Amino acid sequence: MIVNCSRCHRLTRATPQGLCPDCQRREDQELDGVLAYMHTHAHLSAGDLSKGTGVPIERILRWVRDGRLLATRSAPPTPPSSSGPAQPAAFHSPPARRQR
């Protein structure tokens, strides 16, 4: 089946990610850059990770949904009724990244 790439809108063969091979390669390179940045900067929020790498926050959150990045809380969440802000999520790489 032929579809439009969800990133560059060129015609491509349908894939689970919805990306053409060029865009998939660029996204894999971006993810590698994010993972490298995360190894030198601990406990980042999605916003900090986006600012530090230049990768859009929406893409980072999609990688979390897809299981390519893991989000954890550095401390138990603060209940909404208590005073003080809730702890932000911290992002880290999954134990083993599947090679393509």
Backbone torsions as a table, in degrees:
resi	resn	phi	psi	omega
1	MET	NA	137.3	179.5
2	ILE	-103.1	131.0	-179.9
3	VAL	-136.6	172.9	173.7
4	ASN	-88.4	138.1	174.9
5	CYS	-61.1	134.0	-177.8
6	SER	-70.9	-12.2	-178.1
7	ARG	-104.0	-48.8	-176.4
8	CYS	-108.0	-9.3	176.4
9	HIS	69.6	13.5	174.0
10	ARG	-76.7	155.2	176.0
11	LEU	-69.7	136.1	-179.3
12	THR	-153.8	166.6	175.2
13	ARG	-71.2	140.4	-178.1
14	ALA	-63.9	134.2	176.4
15	THR	-133.7	160.8	178.1
16	PRO	-58.5	-32.5	-179.0
17	GLN	-81.3	-18.3	-179.3
18	GLY	75.9	19.8	-176.6
19	LEU	-115.8	149.1	172.8
20	CYS	-73.8	164.8	-179.0
21	PRO	-57.3	-38.5	179.6
22	ASP	-64.9	-45.7	-179.5
23	CYS	-68.4	-35.9	176.9
24	GLN	-63.4	-41.8	178.4
25	ARG	-63.4	-43.8	178.1
26	ARG	-63.3	-40.7	-179.9
27	GLU	-66.7	-39.6	176.1
28	ASP	-61.8	-39.0	177.3
29	GLN	-65.9	-39.8	176.8
30	GLU	-62.6	-43.6	179.4
31	LEU	-62.8	-41.8	177.0
32	ASP	-59.7	-40.4	177.3
33	GLY	-64.8	-40.4	177.7
34	VAL	-63.7	-44.5	-180.0
35	LEU	-63.0	-40.5	178.3
36	ALA	-64.1	-41.5	178.6
37	TYR	-63.0	-39.8	-179.1
38	MET	-66.9	-28.3	179.5
39	HIS	-70.3	-22.7	-180.0
40	THR	-104.2	-7.6	179.8
41	HIS	-132.4	114.3	-175.6
42	ALA	-88.5	150.3	171.5
43	HIS	52.1	63.9	-179.8
44	LEU	-96.3	146.3	169.9
45	SER	-81.4	166.9	178.6
46	ALA	-61.1	-39.7	179.0
47	GLY	-64.1	-43.8	178.3
48	ASP	-64.6	-40.0	179.3
49	LEU	-64.7	-40.7	178.4
50	SER	-65.6	-45.5	179.5
51	LYS	-64.1	-39.4	-177.1
52	GLY	-73.3	-25.1	-175.6
53	THR	-112.8	-18.1	-176.6
54	GLY	81.8	4.3	178.6
55	VAL	-85.7	131.4	-179.1
56	PRO	-57.6	141.4	-178.0
57	ILE	-59.9	-32.8	179.3
58	GLU	-62.1	-38.9	179.6
59	ARG	-68.7	-39.9	177.8
60	ILE	-61.5	-44.6	-180.0
61	LEU	-66.9	-33.4	176.7
62	ARG	-66.2	-40.0	177.6
63	TRP	-62.3	-34.7	175.6
64	VAL	-65.4	-47.7	179.3
65	ARG	-60.6	-36.7	-179.2
66	ASP	-80.1	-7.1	-179.9
67	GLY	83.9	11.1	179.6
68	ARG	-83.6	-21.3	171.5
69	LEU	-131.3	151.3	177.8
70	LEU	-112.6	140.4	176.6
71	ALA	-111.4	133.0	177.0
72	THR	-134.9	166.0	173.9
73	ARG	-104.4	136.0	-179.4
74	SER	-74.6	-20.6	176.5
75	ALA	-142.7	158.9	178.0
76	PRO	-57.1	143.2	-179.1
77	PRO	-61.4	145.0	177.7
78	THR	-78.9	128.4	178.1
79	PRO	-59.4	144.1	-177.3
80	PRO	-57.7	-28.9	-175.9
81	SER	-79.8	-17.2	-178.5
82	SER	-84.5	164.9	179.3
83	SER	-81.4	152.9	-180.0
84	GLY	99.2	150.6	-178.8
85	PRO	-74.7	154.4	175.6
86	ALA	-69.2	151.9	178.2
87	GLN	-71.3	135.0	178.3
88	PRO	-72.8	158.1	176.0
89	ALA	-73.0	146.4	174.2
90	ALA	-112.3	142.2	-175.7
91	PHE	-107.7	143.3	174.6
92	HIS	-149.2	165.3	-177.6
93	SER	-79.4	150.6	176.3
94	PRO	-65.9	162.7	-176.9
95	PRO	-54.0	-45.5	179.9
96	ALA	-140.0	123.3	-179.8
97	ARG	-87.8	129.8	-178.6
98	ARG	-71.5	130.0	178.6
99	GLN	-81.5	145.4	178.7
100	ARG	-103.9	NA	NA
